[in-house]
Amino acid sequence: MGSLFFLIIISLVAGLAVFCFFLYAGKNKQFDDIEGPKYRMLDDDDDDDNVRENR
C-alpha cells in the first residue's frame, strides 16, 4: 500500500512539472505562430536562383 501512495505522489509531481513547463513555454511565446512554418516551407526562394542564373 505504501508503494501505491509513492507512485501516486511521483505521478502528481511529474504531471505538475509538465504543466509548469507548458505554462513556461506559453509565456515565452513558443506557440504563437503554429501555421507559419508549414507555409514558409512551401515558399520557393526562386528570386535567389534567378539572380544566380542571370550572372
Residue frames as a rotation matrix with the C-alpha (Angstrom) as fourth column:
MET 1
0.572 0.820 0.000 0.00
0.820 -0.572 0.000 0.00
0.000 0.000 -1.000 0.00
GLY 2
0.379 -0.517 -0.767 2.91
0.214 -0.758 0.616 2.32
-0.900 -0.398 -0.177 0.73
SER 3
-0.676 -0.664 0.319 4.29
0.431 -0.005 0.902 1.83
-0.598 0.747 0.290 -2.78
LEU 4
-0.025 0.766 0.643 0.92
0.986 -0.089 0.144 2.82
0.167 0.637 -0.752 -4.26
PHE 5
0.816 0.302 -0.493 0.99
0.444 -0.873 0.201 6.15
-0.370 -0.383 -0.847 -2.43
PHE 6
-0.095 -0.943 -0.319 4.59
0.160 -0.330 0.930 6.65
-0.983 0.038 0.182 -3.52
LEU 7
-0.649 -0.123 0.751 3.67
0.729 0.180 0.660 6.10
-0.216 0.976 -0.028 -7.18
ILE 8
0.448 0.862 0.238 0.69
0.885 -0.465 0.017 8.45
0.125 0.203 -0.971 -6.91
ILE 9
0.640 -0.279 -0.716 2.89
0.196 -0.841 0.503 11.19
-0.743 -0.463 -0.484 -5.44
ILE 10
-0.479 -0.870 0.116 5.55
0.282 -0.028 0.959 10.66
-0.831 0.492 0.259 -8.14
SER 11
-0.371 0.402 0.837 2.92
0.926 0.086 0.369 10.86
0.077 0.911 -0.404 -10.91
LEU 12
0.736 0.648 -0.196 1.44
0.668 -0.741 0.061 14.05
-0.105 -0.176 -0.979 -9.44
VAL 13
0.272 -0.735 -0.621 4.87
0.062 -0.631 0.774 15.65
-0.960 -0.249 -0.126 -9.24
ALA 14
-0.677 -0.516 0.525 5.65
0.511 0.183 0.840 14.64
-0.529 0.837 0.139 -12.83
GLY 15
0.064 0.801 0.596 2.30
0.982 -0.156 0.103 15.99
0.176 0.579 -0.796 -14.04
LEU 16
0.794 0.176 -0.581 2.87
0.384 -0.887 0.257 19.27
-0.470 -0.427 -0.772 -12.20
ALA 17
-0.201 -0.943 -0.265 6.34
0.144 -0.296 0.944 19.56
-0.969 0.152 0.196 -13.76
VAL 18
-0.599 0.047 0.800 4.92
0.793 0.178 0.583 19.03
-0.115 0.983 -0.144 -17.27
PHE 19
0.502 0.856 0.124 2.16
0.859 -0.510 0.039 21.58
0.097 0.087 -0.992 -16.61
CYS 20
0.554 -0.378 -0.742 4.70
0.180 -0.816 0.550 24.15
-0.813 -0.438 -0.384 -15.37
PHE 21
-0.580 -0.783 0.224 6.85
0.346 0.012 0.938 23.56
-0.737 0.622 0.264 -18.45
PHE 22
-0.206 0.613 0.763 3.78
0.969 0.018 0.247 24.08
0.138 0.790 -0.598 -20.65
LEU 23
0.796 0.497 -0.346 2.99
0.564 -0.816 0.124 27.37
-0.221 -0.294 -0.930 -18.92
TYR 24
0.104 -0.862 -0.496 6.62
0.124 -0.484 0.866 28.47
-0.987 -0.151 0.057 -19.23
ALA 25
-0.685 -0.346 0.642 6.62
0.625 0.174 0.761 27.69
-0.375 0.922 0.097 -22.96
GLY 26
0.212 0.864 0.456 3.35
0.959 -0.273 0.072 29.55
0.187 0.422 -0.887 -23.43
LYS 27
0.776 0.057 -0.629 4.61
0.334 -0.882 0.332 32.65
-0.535 -0.468 -0.703 -21.67
ASN 28
-0.211 -0.930 -0.302 7.78
-0.029 -0.303 0.952 32.65
-0.977 0.210 0.037 -23.78
LYS 29
0.319 0.517 -0.794 5.67
-0.733 -0.396 -0.553 32.71
-0.601 0.758 0.253 -26.97
GLN 30
-0.738 -0.590 0.327 6.60
-0.300 0.722 0.624 29.23
-0.604 0.362 -0.710 -28.18
PHE 31
-0.466 0.662 0.587 3.08
0.731 0.662 -0.166 28.63
-0.498 0.352 -0.792 -29.52
ASP 32
-0.231 0.392 -0.890 2.38
-0.188 -0.916 -0.355 31.98
-0.955 0.085 0.285 -31.21
ASP 33
0.057 0.184 -0.981 2.74
-0.972 -0.214 -0.097 31.03
-0.228 0.959 0.167 -34.87
ILE 34
-0.066 -0.015 0.998 1.70
-0.165 0.986 0.004 27.43
-0.984 -0.164 -0.068 -35.39
GLU 35
0.751 0.503 0.427 0.65
0.318 0.292 -0.902 27.82
-0.578 0.814 0.059 -39.04
GLY 36
0.697 -0.436 -0.568 3.63
-0.603 -0.786 -0.137 29.86
-0.387 0.439 -0.811 -40.28
PRO 37
-0.261 -0.935 0.241 6.38
-0.570 0.351 0.743 27.23
-0.779 0.056 -0.625 -40.64
LYS 38
-0.121 0.224 0.967 4.39
0.532 0.837 -0.127 24.98
-0.838 0.499 -0.220 -42.95
TYR 39
0.893 0.428 0.136 3.70
0.351 -0.476 -0.806 27.89
-0.281 0.768 -0.576 -45.30
ARG 40
0.498 -0.800 -0.335 7.30
-0.722 -0.597 0.351 29.12
-0.481 0.066 -0.874 -45.12
MET 41
-0.259 -0.574 0.777 8.43
-0.041 0.810 0.585 25.65
-0.965 0.120 -0.233 -46.16
LEU 42
0.298 0.491 0.819 6.32
0.767 0.388 -0.512 25.90
-0.569 0.780 -0.261 -49.31
ASP 43
0.863 -0.030 -0.504 7.67
-0.226 -0.916 -0.332 29.30
-0.451 0.401 -0.797 -50.33
ASP 44
0.559 -0.704 0.439 10.26
0.829 0.455 -0.325 28.91
0.029 0.545 0.838 -53.05
ASP 45
0.335 -0.559 -0.758 13.31
0.091 -0.782 0.617 31.11
-0.938 -0.276 -0.211 -52.99
ASP 46
0.482 -0.076 0.873 13.27
0.851 0.277 -0.446 31.48
-0.208 0.958 0.198 -56.76
ASP 47
0.992 -0.123 0.010 14.49
-0.118 -0.973 -0.198 35.06
0.034 0.195 -0.980 -56.53
ASP 48
0.333 -0.926 0.178 17.91
-0.547 -0.036 0.836 33.88
-0.768 -0.376 -0.519 -55.39
ASP 49
0.042 -0.290 0.956 18.05
0.510 0.829 0.229 31.23
-0.859 0.478 0.183 -58.12
ASN 50
0.786 0.313 0.533 17.16
0.616 -0.344 -0.708 33.71
-0.038 0.886 -0.463 -60.87
VAL 51
0.833 -0.533 -0.146 19.88
-0.502 -0.840 0.207 36.09
-0.233 -0.099 -0.967 -59.79
ARG 52
0.017 -0.863 0.506 22.47
-0.279 0.482 0.831 33.30
-0.960 -0.155 -0.233 -59.95
GLU 53
0.192 0.109 0.975 21.28
0.750 0.624 -0.217 32.11
-0.632 0.774 0.038 -63.38
ASN 54
0.949 0.254 0.188 21.43
0.315 -0.718 -0.621 35.61
-0.023 0.648 -0.761 -64.88
ARG 55
0.551 -0.804 -0.226 25.09
-0.445 -0.511 0.735 36.08
-0.707 -0.304 -0.639 -63.99
